[in-house]
Amino acid sequence: MPLLRSRSSALGTGLLSAVLASSLLLPVETGGAEGDLSRAFFDMSLRELDGEPAPDFALADLSEKTYSPKDFSGKVLLLNFMNTW
């Protein structure tokens, strides 16, 4: 019996997670006021440099090796900054 309860508990938790995730994404997908705001922030965060050199900066990876845009000269470079709060 304990095995049955843990399976149903896991199913319930998974279902609850899916419903919560769907409800959080719904305003963005439906284009409501929140969707417009999300789109505005997304549009502002993307910008093409039109052949201009990238701003000079350096970032370290998890092994503390430092990279700068110069390291990727001649290549397409996509930076994705994630929040971790």
LOMI-185603 format. One line per field, with one value per residue (C-alpha): x, z, y; residue in one letter. Coordinates in steps of 0.001 Angstrom, whole numbers. Layout:
u	[X | ...]
w	[Z | ...]
v	[Y | ...]
aa	[a | ...]
END
This chain:
u	[0 | 2714 | 3960 | 485 | 219 | 3602 | 2680 | -621 | 1093 | 3693 | 937 | -958 | 2180 | 2993 | -540 | -545 | 2793 | 1473 | -1685 | 303 | 2791 | -38 | -1846 | 1339 | 1968 | -1645 | -1523 | 1564 | 34 | -3352 | -1890 | -3629 | -2176 | 481 | 1313 | 1802 | 4114 | 6129 | 6453 | 7591 | 10357 | 11366 | 11522 | 13619 | 16122 | 16929 | 19000 | 21052 | 24367 | 24323 | 28007 | 29122 | 31556 | 29981 | 30454 | 33606 | 32973 | 34095 | 32174 | 33379 | 31898 | 31327 | 34974 | 36013 | 37419 | 36844 | 35354 | 34794 | 33075 | 36543 | 36915 | 34026 | 35084 | 33545 | 30943 | 27323 | 27134 | 23880 | 23876 | 21085 | 20998 | 18757 | 17404 | 17954 | 15783]
w	[0 | 747 | -2824 | -4135 | -2014 | -3157 | -6821 | -6451 | -4470 | -7224 | -9847 | -7853 | -7420 | -11125 | -12105 | -9703 | -11112 | -14678 | -13804 | -11990 | -14845 | -17371 | -15366 | -15040 | -18786 | -19795 | -19612 | -21833 | -24393 | -24550 | -25194 | -22221 | -20420 | -18822 | -22228 | -23718 | -20870 | -21223 | -24950 | -24411 | -22050 | -24432 | -27387 | -25407 | -24432 | -28028 | -30112 | -33202 | -33375 | -37195 | -37648 | -34720 | -32296 | -29170 | -25968 | -24135 | -21065 | -19587 | -17837 | -15984 | -16470 | -13691 | -13819 | -13432 | -16964 | -18275 | -21704 | -23606 | -26937 | -28526 | -27905 | -30321 | -33044 | -36405 | -34802 | -33833 | -30083 | -28164 | -24485 | -22245 | -18722 | -16302 | -12962 | -10052 | -7299]
v	[0 | 2623 | 2229 | 3013 | 6140 | 7438 | 6898 | 8699 | 11438 | 11851 | 11932 | 14561 | 16660 | 16396 | 17337 | 20279 | 21477 | 21276 | 23220 | 25916 | 26256 | 26513 | 29164 | 31219 | 31102 | 31732 | 35566 | 35608 | 33266 | 34987 | 38423 | 40029 | 43020 | 40841 | 39345 | 42812 | 43739 | 40533 | 41094 | 44681 | 43566 | 40774 | 43177 | 45663 | 42999 | 42029 | 44327 | 43840 | 45642 | 45973 | 45247 | 47374 | 45759 | 44326 | 46311 | 45265 | 43082 | 39774 | 36991 | 33899 | 30437 | 27900 | 26793 | 30448 | 30712 | 34250 | 34947 | 38179 | 38921 | 39121 | 35359 | 34768 | 37189 | 36267 | 33983 | 34510 | 35079 | 34662 | 35612 | 34373 | 35788 | 33896 | 34985 | 32644 | 34049]
aa	[m | p | l | l | r | s | r | s | s | a | l | g | t | g | l | l | s | a | v | l | a | s | s | l | l | l | p | v | e | t | g | g | a | e | g | d | l | s | r | a | f | f | d | m | s | l | r | e | l | d | g | e | p | a | p | d | f | a | l | a | d | l | s | e | k | t | y | s | p | k | d | f | s | g | k | v | l | l | l | n | f | m | n | t | w]
END
